[in-house]
Amino acid sequence: MSKWSYRLQQVVIVILHLLLLYWIFYALRETGHMKSEYVFYHFVGIGVFGTALIKGCAEWGKWLYRLDKAEQEKRND
């Protein structure tokens, strides 16, 4: 597996984390102007997005690792 695929993965992860941080900042900044129900839904969404981000990144990393390991085994045989 080439290094660019790992770098691409890292860039995507950073962008998604920055998006999540911006959403958190927005929700905290606008909390005084929104109804409690909307604030609740924002934080539920943030939690779901964060969970999906962690799970997705872990699965993507595992997939790349398995691909890399399979390529190494082919070269060694």
VOPAGU-2260 file (C-alpha; in pm, 1 decimal, decimal comma):
REM VOPAGU-2260
SITE   aa  ch    i         X         Y         Z
SITE  MET   A    0       0,0       0,0       0,0
SITE  SER   A    1     144,0     334,7     -95,2
SITE  LYS   A    2     197,0     620,5     145,9
SITE  TRP   A    3     -51,2     847,0     -34,1
SITE  SER   A    4    -343,4     629,9      73,4
SITE  TYR   A    5    -243,4     668,0     437,5
SITE  ARG   A    6    -197,8    1042,4     393,0
SITE  LEU   A    7    -537,7    1067,4     223,6
SITE  GLN   A    8    -692,2     882,3     516,5
SITE  GLN   A    9    -527,9    1120,8     762,6
SITE  VAL   A   10    -644,6    1428,7     569,5
SITE  VAL   A   11   -1003,2    1304,1     554,8
SITE  ILE   A   12    -999,0    1225,0     927,3
SITE  VAL   A   13    -864,6    1571,3    1012,9
SITE  ILE   A   14   -1126,2    1742,4     795,6
SITE  LEU   A   15   -1408,7    1541,5     954,0
SITE  HIS   A   16   -1280,2    1617,2    1303,1
SITE  LEU   A   17   -1258,7    1988,0    1222,9
SITE  LEU   A   18   -1615,7    1974,6    1094,1
SITE  LEU   A   19   -1725,0    1808,1    1418,5
SITE  LEU   A   20   -1540,4    2069,4    1625,5
SITE  TYR   A   21   -1704,1    2349,7    1428,3
SITE  TRP   A   22   -2045,2    2193,8    1489,0
SITE  ILE   A   23   -1972,6    2171,5    1863,0
SITE  PHE   A   24   -1857,1    2534,6    1865,8
SITE  TYR   A   25   -2169,4    2643,5    1674,3
SITE  ALA   A   26   -2400,9    2453,6    1909,9
SITE  LEU   A   27   -2235,6    2601,9    2217,5
SITE  ARG   A   28   -2230,0    2952,9    2073,6
SITE  GLU   A   29   -2595,3    2949,6    1964,6
SITE  THR   A   30   -2737,3    2766,1    2266,0
SITE  GLY   A   31   -2881,3    3081,0    2418,4
SITE  HIS   A   32   -3074,8    3158,8    2099,5
SITE  MET   A   33   -3220,7    2814,4    2036,0
SITE  LYS   A   34   -3497,3    2619,9    2202,1
SITE  SER   A   35   -3384,2    2349,4    2443,0
SITE  GLU   A   36   -3523,7    2086,7    2208,4
SITE  TYR   A   37   -3299,8    2205,3    1922,3
SITE  VAL   A   38   -2997,0    2213,0    2150,6
SITE  PHE   A   39   -3074,8    1857,1    2259,8
SITE  TYR   A   40   -3098,9    1742,0    1897,7
SITE  HIS   A   41   -2771,9    1915,4    1813,7
SITE  PHE   A   42   -2590,4    1732,5    2090,4
SITE  VAL   A   43   -2750,8    1399,2    1997,9
SITE  GLY   A   44   -2636,5    1458,4    1639,7
SITE  ILE   A   45   -2287,9    1550,6    1756,4
SITE  GLY   A   46   -2271,5    1230,0    1960,1
SITE  VAL   A   47   -2390,8    1015,4    1671,1
SITE  PHE   A   48   -2150,8    1185,7    1429,0
SITE  GLY   A   49   -1861,1    1141,1    1672,0
SITE  THR   A   50   -1941,6     774,9    1724,5
SITE  ALA   A   51   -1969,7     711,9    1350,8
SITE  LEU   A   52   -1644,7     900,8    1292,2
SITE  ILE   A   53   -1454,7     688,9    1545,1
SITE  LYS   A   54   -1603,6     362,0    1416,6
SITE  GLY   A   55   -1555,8     456,7    1051,3
SITE  CYS   A   56   -1195,0     562,5    1098,3
SITE  ALA   A   57   -1115,7     241,4    1286,1
SITE  GLU   A   58   -1274,9      26,2    1015,1
SITE  TRP   A   59   -1097,6     217,9     738,2
SITE  GLY   A   60    -764,2     180,5     917,2
SITE  LYS   A   61    -824,2    -192,5     968,4
SITE  TRP   A   62    -911,0    -233,6     600,3
SITE  LEU   A   63    -592,0     -54,5     490,9
SITE  TYR   A   64    -386,1    -260,6     735,7
SITE  ARG   A   65    -527,1    -586,9     601,3
SITE  LEU   A   66    -460,4    -477,5     243,8
SITE  ASP   A   67    -104,4    -385,9     334,1
SITE  LYS   A   68     -52,6    -714,2     516,3
SITE  ALA   A   69    -187,3    -914,2     219,9
SITE  GLU   A   70      52,2    -733,1     -16,6
SITE  GLN   A   71     345,6    -806,6     213,5
SITE  GLU   A   72     251,4   -1175,9     228,9
SITE  LYS   A   73     237,5   -1189,6    -152,3
SITE  ARG   A   74     584,9   -1038,4    -175,7
SITE  ASN   A   75     724,5   -1283,4      78,6
SITE  ASP   A   76     589,9   -1592,2    -100,3
